[in-house]
């Protein structure tokens, strides 16, 4: 059901303060016992304090300051940090007088004394409130929810939604060109009303989607920073990338560019959206979407288009370094080769002096003293021949590994019985060879390719982004990364998809 926070108070004014500078907001609230109050404002997904009144007396609150307030939605926040109500500040609404004679929690008593258009908007608020109450009362009146009642409830909700859409459309038409109109435009969903028929005679769902996506940002001004100073913009932005855009990293990358192209370069909205999108796709848990992060870094950070987003240049360098590390590990890339030592060669490495070396300099000396022999001992990932290669980085003592590795053993044995051409490249991340060899013997893993970085040659943590264990990659016969950082439970489905690909080639 279409909902709105009933505490939102949209304030407009025909009062022009052209002869005075600064802002002054006076609020009188009945039954308000606060001694401190805060004026806050929305900015993307956060709220910030703009002003503080430290001398509230008998419910009278005054916020004032030099310079104009930016257009946006502001909140009156109590000293307990709860929101009493929200109100709009427009370019011409810098001197505002509000009161509520019905108490701090009753919106019906809230009046903007010097804002004639406020009553029009309050009619809208009351209408939305009435529809919500009508639906809730109807729902609460149902004692036992039967199938018939569910159908009736859905019908009731649809009727109320349609009434709200009609009312909002009329209100938006009346308030075109105003800030309230821009905000309400963000809130409203743009849907195709007259749906054409597809060739099968049913409603054309593709036409519905195309209309929705093409009109999603209709009449939204991305060149105005005020666009983000309301509670509707960020959820709309988040929804767009999570549910509207096709769920593929290439499609998302295109949409990131389209959105940022709509903004004014260097504007606050541009900077905040770029920062948000960068963080979102750097920390995403959706496999393969780190490609969007790399795209953002290449197009904006490496070209100087991210100037001013972070004050600390070290943060920028860290982000760029992170993207450079992930680039070779993207889905579809050929996995970086590894030159590892077989677990069975642990004693040989020990005799060379690798286990007793205490510093990097000592390790380097041992390495160069045994280069010729090491070159013969290295087992290369790229030398593995199989249709399906499971690359797993793990540690014998890792708690999560102790759960996942036995599951991987069972899955491997199952797939081998199904005659799958599969191999496991098992990379132990530490150097306690005795523990590793014991686990291999105890769990009958001699059929795996059991290796470790005995010569300290690979820097696995950086090369394969192994900041925790276990980390599992699935490679195809050409060593192309098909999946990464997945659980054992997901491997079989990945292999099924790979088999389909093999059949089409």
Order of alpha helices (4+ residues) and beta strands (2+ residues): beta-beta-beta-beta-beta-beta-beta-beta-beta-alpha-alpha-alpha-alpha-alpha-alpha-alpha-alpha-alpha-beta-alpha-alpha-alpha-beta-beta-alpha-beta-alpha-beta-alpha-beta-beta-alpha
